[in-house]
Amino acid sequence: MNRRAFFKQAGAASLGAVATTALAAPALAQENPKISWRLTSSFPKSLDIIYGAATDIAQSVSEASGGNFTIQTFSAGEIVPALQAADAVASSTVEMAHTCSYYYIGKDPTFALGTAIPFGLNARMTNSWFTAGGGNELLNEFLAGYGLYALPAGNTGAQMGGWFRKEIKTIDDLKGLKMRIAGLAGEVMSRVGVTPQQLAGGDVYAALEKGTIDATEFVGPYDDQKLGFSKVAKFYYYPAWWEGGPTVHAFFNKEKFEGLPPAYKRMLTDACAAANARMLARYDAANAGALRQLVAEGVQLRPFSQEILEASHKAAQETYAEINAKNPAFKKIYDSQQAYKKDAYLWAQVAEYGFDTYMMIQQRQGTL
């Protein structure tokens, strides 16, 4: 081939490449359009792990889309109050929220099943039920009636039973207490004599300090230490039998989510899954040190008595029976969780429990 023929062919190929690029650019722009969303969180920025899941999601999506899909995050109260985050999504005030489903049980108790219910699933079981047990499909079937779509986007692990101004030895010690407690746990607690209060995390310290409430639960040692509860209440109880493995969800406006390009839906789905796993890992890493420090500062760590656990469990079963009798949506999801839980605990006690029990004994003996 002579030089003239070579350059002639090369020039034709270059023109073809330019034409292909010119044709591809509009197609790529359609597949990866510039989109800007707003996300409202139910949590303050000071709670870096739980609030940080929202910023993790935003960063992941921005990086995966080359900056074409951006999500601006706002903490509780910057756009709407903490407990109105889902309402803001449903009304299209924002496209997305990072919140707990059980904050909205005033609309329907079925919302509680999206986060946690008393004596429900632990964290690992919750993630498994949502991912592989049909849980997320069932929840979204229910949420569609509110114009919402949700993906798990965080799990705190089993929480602490909360802070009390006085020691709680028997079930009678609970009677008459005003306690900040979320979800259906408030209904169950009311059956054993507690007056439940639903307050956003940022409002709890002031209420406890002023005596507006006598007790509170929130998450666990790391967050509770940041919120300063030990300054106004010294008795710290465990476990939160009402939150064995609560999920924090990313709530989307259903119409807006469905209108996204498939690639953006996948980016959001993957970003939420990563945030879900990362939150649990971060709490597992942070809670031990925080608990050790709280106890060193004089906090009185106490387990709930067997009497309290059994009375509360009975109250929970009564609550579920009443709701199931009149709420088909609740019953459908509750029955799925119950069936899953029975098999999950059958398996957990065979291997996990045996291994963990032995290792905990070694920890106590100092032989790890």
C-alpha positions as CSV (number, residue, x, y, z in Angstrom):
1,M,0.0,0.0,0.0
2,N,1.4,3.5,-1.0
3,R,1.5,6.4,1.4
4,R,-1.3,8.3,-0.5
5,A,-3.7,5.3,-0.4
6,F,-2.9,4.8,3.3
7,F,-3.6,8.4,4.4
8,K,-6.8,8.4,2.3
9,Q,-8.1,5.3,4.1
10,A,-7.0,6.7,7.5
11,G,-8.8,9.9,6.8
12,A,-12.0,8.1,6.0
13,A,-11.7,6.1,9.2
14,S,-11.2,9.2,11.2
15,L,-14.3,10.8,9.7
16,G,-16.2,7.7,10.6
17,A,-15.0,7.9,14.2
18,V,-16.0,11.5,14.4
19,A,-19.4,10.7,13.0
20,T,-19.9,7.9,15.5
21,T,-18.9,10.1,18.4
22,A,-21.3,12.8,17.2
23,L,-24.1,10.3,17.1
24,A,-23.2,8.7,20.4
25,A,-23.0,11.9,22.4
26,P,-26.8,12.7,22.3
27,A,-27.6,9.0,23.1
28,L,-25.2,9.1,26.1
29,A,-26.7,12.4,27.3
30,Q,-30.2,10.8,27.2
31,E,-28.9,7.8,29.2
32,N,-27.0,9.9,31.7
33,P,-28.9,13.2,31.9
34,K,-28.1,15.9,34.4
35,I,-30.4,15.3,37.4
36,S,-30.3,17.1,40.7
37,W,-32.2,15.8,43.7
38,R,-32.7,16.8,47.3
39,L,-32.7,14.4,50.2
40,T,-34.0,15.3,53.7
41,S,-32.7,13.2,56.6
42,S,-34.5,12.6,59.9
43,F,-31.2,12.9,61.8
44,P,-28.9,15.7,62.8
45,K,-25.4,16.0,61.3
46,S,-23.9,15.5,64.7
47,L,-24.8,11.8,64.5
48,D,-22.2,11.1,61.9
49,I,-22.9,7.4,61.4
50,I,-26.6,7.5,60.9
51,Y,-26.7,10.8,59.1
52,G,-23.5,9.9,57.2
53,A,-25.3,7.1,55.4
54,A,-27.3,9.8,53.4
55,T,-24.1,11.6,52.4
56,D,-22.5,8.2,51.5
57,I,-25.4,7.5,49.1
58,A,-25.1,11.0,47.5
59,Q,-21.3,10.7,47.1
60,S,-21.6,7.2,45.6
61,V,-24.2,8.2,43.1
62,S,-22.3,11.3,42.1
63,E,-19.1,9.4,41.5
64,A,-20.8,6.6,39.6
65,S,-22.6,9.0,37.3
66,G,-19.6,11.2,36.6
67,G,-21.3,14.0,38.4
68,N,-24.4,13.9,36.3
69,F,-26.7,12.7,39.1
70,T,-26.3,14.7,42.2
71,I,-28.2,14.5,45.5
72,Q,-28.0,17.4,48.0
73,T,-28.5,16.2,51.6
74,F,-30.2,18.2,54.3
75,S,-30.3,17.3,58.0
76,A,-33.4,17.2,60.1
77,G,-35.2,20.5,60.3
78,E,-33.3,22.2,57.4
79,I,-36.2,21.6,55.0
80,V,-38.9,19.8,57.1
81,P,-38.9,18.5,60.7
82,A,-37.4,15.1,61.3
83,L,-40.6,13.2,61.6
84,Q,-42.1,14.7,58.4
85,A,-39.4,13.4,56.0
86,A,-41.6,10.8,54.3
87,D,-44.4,13.3,53.9
88,A,-42.0,15.7,52.1
89,V,-41.1,12.9,49.7
90,A,-44.8,11.9,49.1
91,S,-45.7,15.5,48.4
92,S,-42.7,16.0,46.0
93,T,-41.2,18.7,48.3
94,V,-38.0,16.6,48.0
95,E,-37.3,13.6,45.9
96,M,-35.8,11.4,48.6
97,A,-35.5,11.0,52.4
98,H,-33.3,9.0,54.8
99,T,-35.6,8.0,57.6
100,C,-37.2,5.3,59.7
101,S,-40.4,3.8,58.5
102,Y,-41.8,3.4,62.0
103,Y,-41.9,7.2,62.5
104,Y,-45.1,7.1,60.5
105,I,-47.3,4.6,62.3
106,G,-49.8,7.4,62.9
107,K,-50.8,6.9,59.3
108,D,-50.9,3.1,59.6
109,P,-49.2,0.7,62.0
110,T,-47.9,-1.3,59.0
111,F,-45.1,1.3,58.7
112,A,-43.6,-0.1,61.9
113,L,-42.7,-3.3,60.1
114,G,-40.4,-1.5,57.8
115,T,-38.0,-0.6,60.7
116,A,-38.5,-2.9,63.7
117,I,-41.2,-4.2,66.0
118,P,-40.9,-5.5,69.5
119,F,-39.4,-9.0,69.7
120,G,-38.9,-9.0,66.0
121,L,-35.8,-9.8,63.8
122,N,-32.2,-9.1,64.7
123,A,-30.0,-7.1,62.3
124,R,-28.7,-10.0,60.3
125,M,-32.2,-11.5,59.9
126,T,-33.7,-8.2,59.0
127,N,-31.2,-7.7,56.2
128,S,-31.8,-11.2,55.0
129,W,-35.6,-10.9,55.1
130,F,-35.5,-7.7,53.1
131,T,-32.9,-9.0,50.6
132,A,-33.8,-12.6,50.2
133,G,-37.0,-13.2,52.0
134,G,-39.4,-11.0,50.0
135,G,-39.5,-8.3,52.7
136,N,-38.7,-5.4,50.5
137,E,-41.2,-6.3,47.9
138,L,-43.9,-6.6,50.5
139,L,-43.0,-3.3,52.0
140,N,-43.0,-1.5,48.7
141,E,-46.4,-3.1,47.8
142,F,-47.7,-1.3,50.9
143,L,-45.8,2.0,50.3
144,A,-47.1,2.3,46.8
145,G,-50.4,3.5,48.2
146,Y,-48.6,6.5,49.7
147,G,-46.6,7.3,46.5
148,L,-43.4,6.0,48.0
149,Y,-40.7,3.4,47.2
150,A,-38.0,2.4,49.7
151,L,-34.7,0.6,49.8
152,P,-32.9,-0.4,53.0
153,A,-30.1,2.1,53.7
154,G,-28.8,1.4,57.1
155,N,-29.1,-0.8,60.2
156,T,-27.9,0.1,63.7
157,G,-27.8,-3.4,65.1
158,A,-29.6,-4.3,68.3
159,Q,-30.1,-1.1,70.2
160,M,-29.9,-0.3,73.9
161,G,-33.0,-0.3,76.1
162,G,-32.5,3.4,77.1
163,W,-31.8,5.9,79.8
164,F,-33.8,6.1,83.0
165,R,-33.6,8.6,85.9
166,K,-34.3,5.8,88.4
167,E,-33.5,2.1,88.6
168,I,-36.1,-0.2,87.0
169,K,-36.2,-3.5,88.9
170,T,-39.7,-4.7,88.4
171,I,-42.6,-4.1,86.0
172,D,-44.2,-1.9,88.5
173,D,-41.3,0.5,88.3
174,L,-42.3,1.3,84.7
175,K,-45.8,2.4,85.6
176,G,-46.4,6.1,85.2
177,L,-43.1,6.8,83.4
178,K,-43.1,9.2,80.5
179,M,-40.7,7.7,77.9
180,R,-39.5,8.8,74.5
181,I,-39.9,5.7,72.4
182,A,-40.7,5.2,68.7
183,G,-42.8,2.8,66.7
184,L,-45.1,0.1,68.0
185,A,-42.9,-0.2,71.1
186,G,-44.8,2.8,72.4
187,E,-48.1,0.9,72.1
188,V,-46.6,-2.1,73.9
189,M,-45.0,0.0,76.6
190,S,-48.3,1.7,77.2
191,R,-49.8,-1.7,78.1
192,V,-47.2,-2.1,80.9
193,G,-47.9,1.3,82.3
194,V,-45.5,3.7,80.4
195,T,-46.7,6.9,78.8
196,P,-44.9,6.9,75.4
197,Q,-43.7,10.1,73.7
198,Q,-42.5,10.3,70.1
199,L,-39.7,12.9,69.8
200,A,-37.1,13.6,67.2
201,G,-33.5,12.8,68.3
202,G,-32.5,16.4,68.5
203,D,-35.3,17.2,71.0
204,V,-34.7,14.4,73.4
205,Y,-31.9,15.8,75.6
206,A,-33.8,19.0,76.5
207,A,-37.0,17.0,77.3
208,L,-35.0,14.6,79.6
209,E,-33.1,17.5,81.2
210,K,-36.3,19.5,82.0
211,G,-38.1,16.4,83.3
212,T,-40.7,16.5,80.5
213,I,-39.9,12.9,80.1
214,D,-38.5,10.4,82.6
215,A,-36.7,8.1,80.2
216,T,-35.6,7.8,76.6
217,E,-34.2,5.3,74.2
218,F,-32.4,6.3,71.0
219,V,-29.8,4.0,69.4
220,G,-26.8,2.8,71.3
221,P,-23.6,3.9,73.2
222,Y,-21.9,5.8,70.4
223,D,-24.9,8.1,69.5
224,D,-26.2,8.2,73.1
225,Q,-22.8,9.5,74.3
226,K,-22.8,12.2,71.6
227,L,-26.3,13.3,72.7
228,G,-25.2,13.6,76.3
229,F,-27.9,11.5,77.9
230,S,-25.6,10.3,80.7
231,K,-25.5,13.8,82.0
232,V,-29.3,13.7,82.9
233,A,-29.9,10.0,83.5
234,K,-27.6,7.5,85.0
235,F,-29.3,4.1,84.5
236,Y,-28.6,2.6,81.1
237,Y,-30.7,-0.6,80.3
238,Y,-30.4,-3.3,77.7
239,P,-31.5,-4.7,75.4
240,A,-34.0,-2.7,73.3
241,W,-36.3,-5.7,72.9
242,W,-38.3,-3.4,70.5
243,E,-35.4,-2.9,68.1
244,G,-33.4,-6.1,67.6
245,G,-32.1,-4.9,64.2
246,P,-33.9,-1.7,63.0
247,T,-33.6,-0.7,59.3
248,V,-33.2,2.9,58.2
249,H,-34.6,3.4,54.7
250,A,-34.1,5.6,51.8
251,F,-37.6,6.7,50.8
252,F,-38.1,7.8,47.2
253,N,-41.0,9.6,45.5
254,K,-42.2,6.6,43.6
255,E,-43.0,8.5,40.4
256,K,-39.6,10.2,40.4
257,F,-37.7,6.9,41.1
258,E,-39.5,5.1,38.3
259,G,-38.8,7.9,35.9
260,L,-35.0,7.6,36.3
261,P,-32.8,6.0,33.6
262,P,-32.1,2.3,34.4
263,A,-28.5,3.1,35.1
264,Y,-29.4,5.7,37.8
265,K,-31.8,3.3,39.4
266,R,-29.0,0.7,39.6
267,M,-26.6,3.4,41.1
268,L,-29.1,4.3,43.8
269,T,-29.9,0.6,44.6
270,D,-26.2,-0.2,44.9
271,A,-25.4,2.9,46.9
272,C,-28.2,2.1,49.4
273,A,-27.0,-1.5,49.8
274,A,-23.5,-0.3,50.5
275,A,-24.7,2.3,53.0
276,N,-26.8,-0.3,54.7
277,A,-23.8,-2.6,55.2
278,R,-21.5,0.3,56.1
279,M,-23.7,1.7,58.9
280,L,-23.9,-1.6,60.8
281,A,-20.1,-2.1,60.5
282,R,-19.5,1.4,61.8
283,Y,-21.8,1.0,64.8
284,D,-20.2,-2.4,65.6
285,A,-16.8,-0.7,65.6
286,A,-17.8,2.4,67.6
287,N,-20.2,1.1,70.3
288,A,-17.8,-0.9,72.4
289,G,-15.4,1.9,73.1
290,A,-18.3,4.3,73.8
291,L,-19.9,1.9,76.3
292,R,-16.6,1.3,78.1
293,Q,-16.2,5.1,78.5
294,L,-19.8,5.7,79.7
295,V,-19.4,3.0,82.4
296,A,-16.0,4.5,83.4
297,E,-17.8,7.8,83.9
298,G,-20.3,6.3,86.3
299,V,-23.2,5.1,84.2
300,Q,-25.0,2.2,85.8
301,L,-25.4,-0.5,83.2
302,R,-28.4,-2.8,83.9
303,P,-30.2,-5.6,82.1
304,F,-34.0,-5.6,81.9
305,S,-35.3,-8.2,84.3
306,Q,-36.9,-11.4,83.1
307,E,-40.2,-10.3,84.6
308,I,-40.1,-7.1,82.5
309,L,-39.2,-9.0,79.3
310,E,-41.9,-11.6,79.8
311,A,-44.6,-9.0,80.6
312,S,-43.5,-6.9,77.6
313,H,-43.5,-10.0,75.3
314,K,-47.0,-10.8,76.3
315,A,-48.1,-7.2,75.7
316,A,-46.5,-7.3,72.3
317,Q,-48.4,-10.5,71.3
318,E,-51.7,-8.9,72.4
319,T,-50.9,-5.8,70.3
320,Y,-50.2,-7.8,67.2
321,A,-53.3,-10.0,67.6
322,E,-55.4,-6.9,67.7
323,I,-53.8,-5.2,64.7
324,N,-53.8,-8.3,62.6
325,A,-57.6,-8.8,63.2
326,K,-58.4,-5.4,61.6
327,N,-55.4,-4.6,59.3
328,P,-54.8,-6.9,56.3
329,A,-51.8,-5.0,55.1
330,F,-50.1,-5.3,58.5
331,K,-51.0,-9.0,58.8
332,K,-49.6,-9.8,55.4
333,I,-46.1,-8.4,56.2
334,Y,-46.2,-9.5,59.8
335,D,-46.9,-13.1,58.9
336,S,-44.0,-13.1,56.4
337,Q,-41.7,-11.8,59.1
338,Q,-42.9,-14.3,61.7
339,A,-42.4,-17.3,59.3
340,Y,-39.0,-16.1,58.4
341,K,-38.0,-15.5,62.1
342,K,-38.9,-19.0,63.1
343,D,-36.6,-20.6,60.6
344,A,-33.9,-18.0,61.1
345,Y,-33.7,-18.6,64.9
346,L,-33.8,-22.4,64.3
347,W,-30.6,-22.0,62.2
348,A,-29.0,-19.3,64.4
349,Q,-29.0,-21.4,67.5
350,V,-27.3,-24.3,65.8
351,A,-24.1,-22.7,64.6
352,E,-24.0,-18.9,65.3
353,Y,-25.2,-19.1,68.9
354,G,-22.9,-22.0,69.8
355,F,-19.9,-20.2,68.4
356,D,-20.7,-16.8,69.9
357,T,-21.6,-18.2,73.3
358,Y,-18.2,-20.0,73.5
359,M,-16.3,-16.9,72.4
360,M,-18.2,-14.7,74.9
361,I,-17.1,-17.0,77.7
362,Q,-13.5,-16.7,76.5
363,Q,-13.9,-12.9,76.5
364,R,-15.1,-12.9,80.1
365,Q,-12.3,-15.2,81.1
366,G,-9.7,-13.1,79.3
367,T,-8.6,-15.9,77.2
368,L,-9.5,-14.6,73.7
